[in-house]
């Protein structure tokens, strides 16, 4: 370990003359890939000359094989040969024999075979579009790049390279011969010398020496093959691909342990490269190993920026990520220090985008970023500022989130989203388009238009293939739509969506949305079914994700259990907090009013509280929340003996609740509506009985909705209400019918009597 640290310190020495070459020399692996391509072109030419067409599936799999060999780390010859002879990329027999023969002749001949690849006319023969290899494709650029580099090498360099290739080939052939299983014979290779074997003793001795030599030369201390090294281009492609998968679709990325092993290999092969450390940082974040992720960022920052900035443009972004990580844990001074470092590096190297990003975070951490700044920046944006448009789009989304939390009028928020859509569509920001759809769904849900919110979630789920098949917006849509299905009485569909979200986004922070939604689903089901232990356990889990929301849900459980003292204690402690979102603050007041109503006694304080909440909801255009307040006011006015006022209040609330509410709220509204209708009916037994008979379908529908949610106490409340009313009107048959329904349902679903009769 001490030796490794000393080597790293030597590497990081600013006075060190070790500078990575600007042009990487071709390795033996790359030359073998060229030989394989050359054999493919020869085989394709023979097929065309004889009139035999090569099957499309065969061509497709060969190009997939070439892409794999180009983009992944260099392999030893035995690993490459195993790839050609097994698995999905297996070559046909004739092609494999031609390749093996070409490799044998290459190493058995002279260096002239290597010089053939340094001549442009020979390279042009490989890059023949008639045979399917375009010079402008990725394979074509790869071939021409290797040829240009070979052309510039001196004779001594070419001789060293040729010897390395021959050694590379012979070690691979010996490894295949000494490997487990039956001994493999390679066409034209050195293995054919086994036809005249040496004496047994000499053979054993030579094989032992070969094995010892192979172990000493071809293996690292950790058991990895020394010939399987990462080239800078291959490492860059791998890092970009895995980083994108970790951000958008973690399910398709490598497992944490396997990815960390790859990162260590790249660090060992490319000690001056910083991006593997950043990939390690992202990998450790998904398993919540914050200490190791912080160490990875520090190791990336240890690399000298003066020497590396010209080669790695993302160096200054490491400081921004370090600042965000510190800010996540409340380390404000450390975060500001990292941002100042990032601002200095961005100014030094003229990176305007990085400078704007660092300045934005700096202002956010110092609470110096008003929404007017965002609007002014967006109004100044034009097509020339292409590097800033993405930052402006993210700033608009951030402004919409802040406005929703603060309770701004929806017209202003959707105006900002309209600007965001213009920037997104004009510049084809696909990921931002999906985030905008998810944000629209969230805004509509916050302002009570749950039907529109569910519609946008469905739109995002339907168009998921267009939106990169794995964005953060997709996780938000899955979470919100699952909760909506639960409220609509479809728990099976809700569980399907939550399971889908769990498999798609298994770790934080992407998993936060569905985890919160799952907690809410369990809490709502627990309240409906009087399963208090499950609901309180879900509150404990929600507390780790959203403290204020967890306390609010716990208070709702206490109200449902009729433990009003505990509920008021929690709600009073929440009401004293100053940084609560507007909607949560209003819901706390509504819950306080509900406590007073559930106690069954008149309170002028409760009425005034509900009236003030209704005014604030009306100012913020939160129609659905206003409808819920009107429903509570109707129940309060019934207690006061003001049936006409109660009827007017519930009539105002019914449209919004039936349009945007869940089936529990709709059923409860129907129940209150029937009670108000009976209260305003003239005080005549026949008239009130006729009104109750007309309303019987409404109450039956409410009982059916409560049964669908397994809200057993509410079903029993409906049966008790009907039995009592028919008893008052002298209808003994109907009274006995609903009394019998009550007894049968109570026998099947026993509920403690203290939970019956709650509003």
Order of alpha helices (4+ residues) and beta strands (2+ residues): alpha-alpha-alpha-alpha-alpha-alpha-alpha-alpha-alpha-alpha-alpha-alpha-alpha-alpha-alpha-alpha-alpha-alpha-alpha-alpha-alpha-alpha-alpha-alpha-alpha-alpha-alpha-alpha-alpha-alpha-alpha-alpha-alpha-alpha-alpha-alpha-alpha-alpha
